[in-house]
Each structure stands twice: as C-alpha cells, then as structure tokens.
Amino acid sequence: VKYLGRFGTSEECEAACLSYNVGTSVCRSFLYHRSSYPERRFRQSCFGTTHNGWDAQTEPEVDSGRVFGPLAQVQRMLVWYVRQVRQRIEARWWIDGRPWEVLVAVFVAVMIHAAIVTGV
C-alpha cells in the first residue's frame, strides 16, 4: 500500500493512482477517504496498491476503484480528458463562439466511455 497524498476529490486520487509508476510498480487500485470521514487524520487521504488483489468492501465515506491492466491507458486518457473538459467548463469556454468544440467534446467522451464499457 502506497500513500499517494491528500486530494479534494476521489477523481484526483484516481488520477494520482493512474500516474503512479515507480520502477516496475504501478498503482492497481486506490482508496480515498472523503472529507467527512470519521477519523480526522485520514480525511482526504489517498492510498494506492501495487498488487493485483482487490477486495471490494463497502465503507461509509470511502471511495475506491481499480485500474484495469490493458485498459489503464484508456483510463489515463479519460481522466486527462475529464480534467480538460472540467477546466474548460469552469472557464465558460462555450461562450467564445466555438460550439463545434462542445460537439467534439461530447462525441469523444461518448466514444471513450463506449470503449471502456465494451473492453475495446
């Protein structure tokens, strides 16, 4: 288990897991404690595992996820893409007169999602 840092959201924790690559070790799954987690010292903490085992357990105020082998690159692209879209939306980029970017963004998001769901 590797400590990946403190983050504001589970998406940021997942991105940290996807970018973790030390030697031959890569992050295979992550665990994120929300800011409302009962134990103060673990709030907004992110941990990653470098082994293939993953035992999904339900715990209140904790988010977890798994990084799948061959689809890890697609997951990395999707995390990057979501981050880019979020930044553009926060900057209100659709107001500057380029509606085609909205159509392309939606199309790419749908295609990436379809690739993940179908395993292509």
DRENDREN-616578 format. One record per residue (C-alpha): y, z, x. Coordinates in Angstrom, 3 decimals. Layout:
# DRENDREN-616578
@north: Y, up: Z, east: X
...
***
This chain:
# DRENDREN-616578
@north: 0.000, up: 0.000, east: 0.000
@north: 3.389, up: -1.019, east: 1.402
@north: 6.771, up: 0.331, east: 0.357
@north: 8.954, up: -2.706, east: -0.422
@north: 12.210, up: -0.909, east: -1.235
@north: 14.409, up: 0.068, east: -4.168
@north: 15.410, up: -2.551, east: -6.704
@north: 17.253, up: -2.668, east: -10.003
@north: 14.594, up: -4.660, east: -11.875
@north: 10.882, up: -5.391, east: -11.773
@north: 11.735, up: -9.073, east: -11.228
@north: 13.435, up: -8.133, east: -7.956
@north: 10.376, up: -6.091, east: -6.999
@north: 8.137, up: -9.075, east: -7.762
@north: 10.380, up: -11.300, east: -5.629
@north: 10.079, up: -8.785, east: -2.762
@north: 6.295, up: -8.895, east: -3.111
@north: 6.282, up: -12.687, east: -3.124
@north: 8.396, up: -12.802, east: 0.028
@north: 6.379, up: -10.138, east: 1.915
@north: 4.485, up: -11.790, east: 4.739
@north: 3.791, up: -9.771, east: 7.884
@north: 1.306, up: -11.324, east: 10.280
@north: -1.771, up: -12.113, east: 8.229
@north: -0.823, up: -9.631, east: 5.494
@north: 0.674, up: -10.920, east: 2.274
@north: 1.534, up: -8.975, east: -0.845
@north: -1.081, up: -9.469, east: -3.567
@north: 0.257, up: -7.159, east: -6.304
@north: 3.286, up: -4.988, east: -6.966
@north: 4.168, up: -1.763, east: -8.749
@north: 7.705, up: -0.971, east: -9.926
@north: 8.911, up: 2.406, east: -11.247
@north: 11.740, up: 1.939, east: -13.746
@north: 14.960, up: 3.985, east: -13.547
@north: 13.679, up: 6.108, east: -16.453
@north: 10.501, up: 7.125, east: -14.606
@north: 9.981, up: 10.913, east: -14.946
@north: 9.677, up: 11.652, east: -11.206
@north: 13.161, up: 11.087, east: -9.828
@north: 12.040, up: 10.305, east: -6.259
@north: 10.050, up: 7.257, east: -7.418
@north: 12.713, up: 5.759, east: -9.707
@north: 13.426, up: 2.083, east: -8.959
@north: 10.841, up: 2.140, east: -6.139
@north: 8.733, up: -0.903, east: -5.427
@north: 5.314, up: -0.901, east: -3.774
@north: 3.038, up: -3.775, east: -2.861
@north: -0.632, up: -4.019, east: -1.990
@north: -2.076, up: -6.341, east: 0.623
@north: -5.688, up: -6.238, east: -0.541
@north: -7.285, up: -8.317, east: -3.304
@north: -8.277, up: -5.391, east: -5.525
@north: -6.124, up: -4.746, east: -8.565
@north: -6.980, up: -2.281, east: -11.283
@north: -4.522, up: -2.732, east: -14.135
@north: -3.659, up: 0.670, east: -15.574
@north: -1.086, up: 1.456, east: -18.238
@north: 1.509, up: 3.985, east: -17.176
@north: 4.760, up: 4.661, east: -19.028
@north: 7.913, up: 3.421, east: -17.267
@north: 5.930, up: 1.450, east: -14.663
@north: 5.689, up: -2.342, east: -14.369
@north: 3.070, up: -4.071, east: -12.275
@north: 1.921, up: -7.576, east: -11.594
@north: -0.380, up: -9.645, east: -9.485
@north: 0.325, up: -12.526, east: -7.134
@north: -2.396, up: -15.136, east: -7.510
@north: -3.661, up: -16.931, east: -4.402
@north: -3.296, up: -20.688, east: -4.915
@north: -0.502, up: -20.209, east: -7.451
@north: 1.533, up: -17.914, east: -5.190
@north: 3.704, up: -20.834, east: -4.049
@north: 4.372, up: -21.801, east: -7.671
@north: 5.214, up: -18.162, east: -8.431
@north: 7.611, up: -18.082, east: -5.470
@north: 9.300, up: -21.256, east: -6.733
@north: 9.542, up: -19.844, east: -10.239
@north: 11.088, up: -16.564, east: -9.028
@north: 13.610, up: -18.535, east: -6.960
@north: 14.356, up: -20.849, east: -9.874
@north: 14.847, up: -17.972, east: -12.337
@north: 17.217, up: -16.312, east: -9.867
@north: 19.231, up: -19.548, east: -9.525
@north: 19.442, up: -20.059, east: -13.289
@north: 20.454, up: -16.438, east: -13.839
@north: 23.264, up: -16.793, east: -11.281
@north: 24.490, up: -19.983, east: -12.910
@north: 24.378, up: -18.489, east: -16.386
@north: 26.334, up: -15.460, east: -15.201
@north: 28.907, up: -17.885, east: -13.745
@north: 29.053, up: -19.678, east: -17.122
@north: 28.203, up: -22.992, east: -15.448
@north: 27.749, up: -24.915, east: -18.723
@north: 31.493, up: -24.755, east: -19.383
@north: 32.402, up: -27.048, east: -16.467
@north: 31.305, up: -30.204, east: -18.299
@north: 27.815, up: -30.814, east: -16.879
@north: 25.462, up: -30.445, east: -19.855
@north: 22.782, up: -32.532, east: -18.129
@north: 22.169, up: -29.565, east: -15.802
@north: 21.209, up: -27.470, east: -18.821
@north: 18.665, up: -30.090, east: -19.913
@north: 17.211, up: -30.393, east: -16.410
@north: 17.026, up: -26.600, east: -16.050
@north: 15.146, up: -26.206, east: -19.329
@north: 12.804, up: -29.102, east: -18.521
@north: 11.931, up: -27.740, east: -15.063
@north: 11.385, up: -24.226, east: -16.433
@north: 9.006, up: -25.555, east: -19.087
@north: 7.087, up: -27.647, east: -16.537
@north: 6.702, up: -24.722, east: -14.110
@north: 5.556, up: -22.462, east: -16.926
@north: 3.036, up: -25.064, east: -18.084
@north: 1.688, up: -25.411, east: -14.521
@north: 1.195, up: -21.651, east: -14.240
@north: -0.466, up: -21.315, east: -17.649
@north: -2.843, up: -24.239, east: -17.140
@north: -3.550, up: -23.434, east: -13.491
@north: -2.487, up: -26.869, east: -12.241
***
